[in-house]
Amino acid sequence: MIDFSLTQEQQMLQKKARDFAQSEIMLIARKIDESNDSKIVPWHLCQSLFRKGADLGFTSLLLPQEYGGMSGKCTDFVLVQEELGAADVSIACSYFNLTAAMSLFITRGGTIEQQKRIFSYINSGEPLLFSAAESEPLVATSDIFCPYPDSKIGMRTFAQRDGDTYLLNGTKSASITNAGIADIYFILARTDLNKPQQESLSMFYVPADTPGLSFGNRTEMIGWKPSHHAEIHLDNVRVPVENLFGQEGKAGELLMLLPEVAIGLAASYVGLARAAYEYALDYAKQRVSWGRPLIEHQAVALKLADMMVNTQAARLMVWDAAHAADTTPQLAAIKAPAAKTFAVDVAIKNAQTAVEILGGYGVTKESQAGKFLADAWIGYSCDFSRDILRLGLVNFM
Ligand SMILES: Cc1cc2nc3c(=O)[nH]c(=O)nc-3n(C[C@H](O)[C@H](O)[C@H](O)COP(=O)(O)OP(=O)(O)OC[C@H]3O[C@@H](n4cnc5c(N)ncnc54)[C@H](O)[C@@H]3O)c2cc1C
């Protein structure tokens, strides 16, 4: 049976997220967007926001109750992420989506000892910010999907086994989300450079204060201004073998365990698509041309109708993918990238249409339309490019 109605608890959760997003996230995002101070560190303004959101349960929503979480489902998570994304997609994705989804990863990919170790921090009441690093400056990140068994293709960051420890060396790209501000890093490295990447990728848990770990300057992007991205330098970073997640060389399988990352991003982008639609709708109701509001001109009304229909279609794909994540994870492996790429396409299209409907005002810094467009385009390559994710779907045809 198909039922799209929300339970009373889900409606309350959605309202809680909407209230927080509109009263708190929007305010901070606006402040950062409008600031011309290049020295501003967005995280300094976002940190208390992150703590408040964590207190409301948004970073631990997916965690089982025994770890201090809410035992929520992915179908609950997407309701929250859409609301956060409608207020600011970069805050929704960088801080909340990444941390919430990586927490879940620990329960699925970590040993009992690792779970106890990491979640003991969570129970201390101080929310932890996570970062996950695979991209490297001199390697196409798309190589991670390369089917050829060629040891020369793929990441170069190397983890050398040394007794009861691993020694990590390498550089991660300037796009790494939360690099330099996170508490815990999940680092992907090769444990054998003579084997193909598919057989040699391993995932390590590296606390921020580990000697040898350092970071580049904050990367400026065309949008996503409230977020923080930087290079990670690993210079003889030594971690105990207990910090290896899953089996050595099998990190590829671990990554398949987490469709929630892409689904949460997709939901956040539905939020952006919705915000762009509502913003353009509001303008079209107020702006008068030829003696009547823009919305009464069919050419404009049709654009708004397309925005509304496409947003709804993207939302249904996200809900469908979330339902699969909750019930049939093997299906979620297909539905998650499909939903993420579709939601970002819709967000880009809606943002572009908002710029069109707002006319000359749409390209001013004062209007929100340009911000929507820049933020929407970032979704194209965030967490793997649109095309590489779509090409991956061919494997399931
Ligand atoms: C906002 C943001 C946040 C990010 N956060 C993180 C993070 O936290 N951690 C992290 O590790 N990385 C992160 N990234 C990096 C991101 O994962 C990569 O940018 C993305 O996967 C694309 O990889 P690339 O830039 O190396 O492009 P490339 O892999 O070099 O690809 C360039 C272009 O070529 C196309 N292409 C490449 N290979 C093929 C092929 N075989 N067939 C067809 N087309 C192909 C791609 O679709 C793309 O359009 C982030 C990026 C952004 C923008």
The ligand as a Tripos MOL2 file, in Angstrom:
@<TRIPOS>MOLECULE
LIG
   53    58     1     0     0
SMALL
NO_CHARGES

@<TRIPOS>ATOM
      1 C1         30.4910   21.7890   -2.1120 C.3       1 LIG1
      2 C2         31.3550   20.5890   -2.2730 C.ar      1 LIG1
      3 C3         31.6170   19.8090   -1.1600 C.ar      1 LIG1
      4 C4         32.4630   18.7190   -1.2680 C.ar      1 LIG1
      5 N1         32.7380   17.9920   -0.1470 N.ar      1 LIG1
      6 C5         33.5930   16.9540   -0.2430 C.ar      1 LIG1
      7 C6         33.9150   16.2060    0.9350 C.ar      1 LIG1
      8 O1         33.4290   16.4880    2.0300 O.2       1 LIG1
      9 N2         34.7910   15.1780    0.8070 N.ar      1 LIG1
     10 C7         35.3580   14.8430   -0.3900 C.ar      1 LIG1
     11 O2         36.1240   13.9230   -0.4210 O.2       1 LIG1
     12 N3         35.0640   15.5310   -1.5120 N.ar      1 LIG1
     13 C8         34.2030   16.5760   -1.4670 C.ar      1 LIG1
     14 N4         33.8860   17.2960   -2.5940 N.ar      1 LIG1
     15 C9         34.5090   16.9300   -3.8590 C.3       1 LIG1
     16 C10        33.5140   16.2590   -4.7880 C.3       1 LIG1
     17 O3         33.2150   14.9440   -4.3420 O.3       1 LIG1
     18 C11        34.1270   16.2630   -6.1940 C.3       1 LIG1
     19 O4         34.3080   17.6030   -6.6060 O.3       1 LIG1
     20 C12        33.2160   15.5630   -7.1800 C.3       1 LIG1
     21 O5         33.1350   14.1920   -6.8720 O.3       1 LIG1
     22 C13        33.7430   15.7400   -8.6080 C.3       1 LIG1
     23 O6         35.0560   15.2890   -8.6520 O.3       1 LIG1
     24 P1         36.1790   16.1780   -9.3360 P.3       1 LIG1
     25 O7         35.9770   17.5750   -8.9440 O.co2     1 LIG1
     26 O8         37.4770   15.5380   -9.0300 O.co2     1 LIG1
     27 O9         35.8230   16.0760  -10.8690 O.3       1 LIG1
     28 P2         36.3790   14.9970  -11.9030 P.3       1 LIG1
     29 O10        36.2330   13.6390  -11.3660 O.co2     1 LIG1
     30 O11        37.7090   15.4530  -12.3310 O.co2     1 LIG1
     31 O12        35.3240   15.1880  -13.0890 O.3       1 LIG1
     32 C14        35.2870   16.4070  -13.8460 C.3       1 LIG1
     33 C15        34.1200   16.3190  -14.8180 C.3       1 LIG1
     34 O13        34.3090   15.2210  -15.7210 O.3       1 LIG1
     35 C16        33.2340   14.3030  -15.6590 C.3       1 LIG1
     36 N5         33.7840   12.9480  -15.6900 N.ar      1 LIG1
     37 C17        34.8500   12.4690  -15.0090 C.ar      1 LIG1
     38 N6         35.0600   11.1790  -15.3180 N.ar      1 LIG1
     39 C18        34.1040   10.8330  -16.1810 C.ar      1 LIG1
     40 C19        33.7800    9.6240  -16.8510 C.ar      1 LIG1
     41 N7         34.4900    8.5030  -16.6650 N.pl3     1 LIG1
     42 N8         32.7290    9.6280  -17.7060 N.ar      1 LIG1
     43 C20        32.0090   10.7420  -17.8860 C.ar      1 LIG1
     44 N9         32.2510   11.9180  -17.2820 N.ar      1 LIG1
     45 C21        33.2870   11.9610  -16.4380 C.ar      1 LIG1
     46 C22        32.5360   14.5800  -14.3380 C.3       1 LIG1
     47 O14        31.1390   14.2700  -14.4230 O.3       1 LIG1
     48 C23        32.7700   16.0660  -14.1480 C.3       1 LIG1
     49 O15        31.7670   16.7940  -14.8160 O.3       1 LIG1
     50 C24        33.0400   18.3860   -2.5230 C.ar      1 LIG1
     51 C25        32.7560   19.1660   -3.6370 C.ar      1 LIG1
     52 C26        31.9320   20.2560   -3.5140 C.ar      1 LIG1
     53 C27        31.6530   21.1000   -4.7400 C.3       1 LIG1
@<TRIPOS>BOND
     1     1     2 1
     2     2     3 ar
     3     2    52 ar
     4     3     4 ar
     5     4     5 ar
     6     4    50 ar
     7     5     6 ar
     8     6     7 ar
     9     6    13 1
    10     7     8 2
    11     7     9 ar
    12     9    10 ar
    13    10    11 2
    14    10    12 ar
    15    12    13 ar
    16    13    14 ar
    17    14    15 1
    18    14    50 ar
    19    15    16 1
    20    16    17 1
    21    16    18 1
    22    18    19 1
    23    18    20 1
    24    20    21 1
    25    20    22 1
    26    22    23 1
    27    23    24 1
    28    24    25 2
    29    24    26 1
    30    24    27 1
    31    27    28 1
    32    28    29 2
    33    28    30 1
    34    28    31 1
    35    31    32 1
    36    32    33 1
    37    33    34 1
    38    33    48 1
    39    34    35 1
    40    35    36 1
    41    35    46 1
    42    36    37 ar
    43    36    45 ar
    44    37    38 ar
    45    38    39 ar
    46    39    40 ar
    47    39    45 ar
    48    40    41 1
    49    40    42 ar
    50    42    43 ar
    51    43    44 ar
    52    44    45 ar
    53    46    47 1
    54    46    48 1
    55    48    49 1
    56    50    51 ar
    57    51    52 ar
    58    52    53 1
@<TRIPOS>SUBSTRUCTURE
     1 LIG1         1 GROUP 0 **** ****
